[in-house]
Amino acid sequence: MTAQRQDYLGEPVRYEEASRHDPLAKLQQALAAGERPLIWDEEHGWLPSLLEALEAPISTQVLVFSKTSFQNDLIGPERPRAIYFGDEAFIGWIPDAPLMEITAMDPVQGPTFYTVSQDRQDPKIRRLDQECLQCHASSRTRYWPGNLVRSVHPSESGRPILASGTFMTTQDSPLEERWGGWYVSGTHGKQRHMGNVVVADNAEESFVDREAGANITDLTPFFDTERYLSPHSDLVALMVFEHQAQMQNLLARASYQGRRAMDHQARMNEIFEEPDDYVSDTTKRRFQAAAKLVVDHLLFREEALLQGPIAGSSSFAEEFAARGKRDSQGRSLRQLDLTRRLFRFPCSYLIDSDAFRNLPKPVLDLIWADLEAILHHRKVDRDFPNLQPADRKAILEILRETVPEAAERLSPPEPTSPEPDGS
């Protein structure tokens, strides 16, 4: 573990440095300066005010009851941990817990881990690298700092039955492997998932009864929903949450790997007296590998397609879609499909984020070049079976009108040949 962790500690990444520009670090500065006080809520502490400050809507609430947090003793099926998210932060809250857990996204350093104390006299904000990175920079995140979404076989107390295996959950995961240890509210027809149920402690095998947890829209039989800001753990919010978590992991990883490759190349150029702008084939391959992972996730290359319509139980879908930048035809990258796939136009809204814009230039240039080729359906070294010609054209048009850099980086779609008039 120690050897692996040197990849992000010290030069050139310097993850351990105190300086951060994530939204929680900015809030901490504003609190210290008296510019933006948080407001205490008698039932939920600093949570409602913190969600407002971090632009994390209440409708994003998803609920996990597996004991997969450092506050494990406080979590279980009767008291799940609520997670809320905005574009740049994830906030974890447990009723009566002394701390809230925050992952805030720095535009260069990626996921940064904090706690906020539920002390009404002083919401102390503390960064917890050492404690959190034991899991959040492990083999599950390929030893880089990253978000972590797991599906487990939960016991009656919420303890993960590790001998039965766990699943890392991303947009590529089939529904039948998702949400073990989570509550899920919404409808999904004949499709099944692992949510809403536990494995009996006296069971001979860790069997998850997927039928018992299917198509649940009311969570009140499971726990006291009135203790939470929302009674939902919306199915659609869960899917967007999973996409965003992994997309931000890959953006951060591309940043770390790109900076390491640039630093290595600079040192090699000095040793071998090469020009400053010389880039070896090996370094080019390192840039390409980082860029390819970003592009594939960005365009949902291996997304697990839906087998039928799904619907959430809350206002999340409508609120999320309403936040999207729209082009002249009213289209947005935040529009949802929910019949065959998650998004109507399969390109991540996080292409319009500071984390994307701040990628190392060699990596960013390759990403835009790859997007140009793929969206114009030119030959590349892999297939994108989920991208139809109409998808590629629409994504190009939306990007060029709504993402400032895209108009310079992407050429417009080829004009469509007119249909013969039959004369």
SULTAJO-V598726 format. One record per pair of residues at least 24 apart in sequence whose ideal C-beta (glycine too) atoms are under 6 Angstrom apart, sorted by the first residue. I is the first residue (numbers start at 0). J is the second residue. Records with the same first field share a line. If there is no record, write none. Layout:
I: J, J
This chain:
3: 142
7: 255
11: 258, 262
12: 255, 258
14: 108
19: 105, 111
20: 105
21: 103, 104, 105, 111
22: 53, 87, 88, 103
23: 101, 103, 113
26: 52
27: 124
37: 122
39: 119
44: 117
45: 122
46: 92
50: 83
53: 85, 88
54: 85
55: 83, 84, 85, 90
56: 318
57: 228, 229
58: 313, 314, 315, 318
59: 83, 84, 236
60: 229
61: 232, 236, 237, 240
62: 182, 232
63: 181
64: 157
65: 151, 153, 157, 159, 180
66: 157, 158
67: 149
70: 96
74: 157
75: 156, 157
76: 157
77: 222
79: 182
81: 227
84: 240
94: 226
104: 247
106: 353, 354, 357
107: 357
109: 144, 251
110: 144, 145, 146
143: 252, 255
145: 248
146: 244, 248
148: 241, 244
150: 176, 177, 178, 179, 193
151: 179, 180
152: 179, 198, 205
153: 180, 197
154: 198, 200
155: 197, 200
160: 205
163: 205
168: 241
169: 241, 245
170: 242, 302
171: 301, 303
172: 303
173: 303
182: 218, 232
183: 232, 234
184: 215, 216, 218, 231, 232, 233, 312
185: 234, 310, 311, 312
186: 214, 310
187: 309
188: 307
190: 306
216: 312
231: 312, 313
233: 311, 312, 313, 315
234: 309, 311
235: 311, 315, 316
236: 315
238: 341
246: 296, 347, 349
249: 292, 293, 296
250: 354
253: 289, 293, 358, 362
254: 358
256: 289
257: 289, 359, 362
258: 359
260: 285, 286
261: 359
286: 361, 362, 365
287: 365
289: 362
290: 362, 365, 366
293: 366
294: 366, 369
297: 347
298: 346
299: 345, 385
300: 383
302: 340, 385
304: 339, 340
305: 339
308: 338
309: 337
324: 401
326: 397, 400, 401
330: 397
344: 393, 394
346: 394
351: 402
367: 408
371: 409
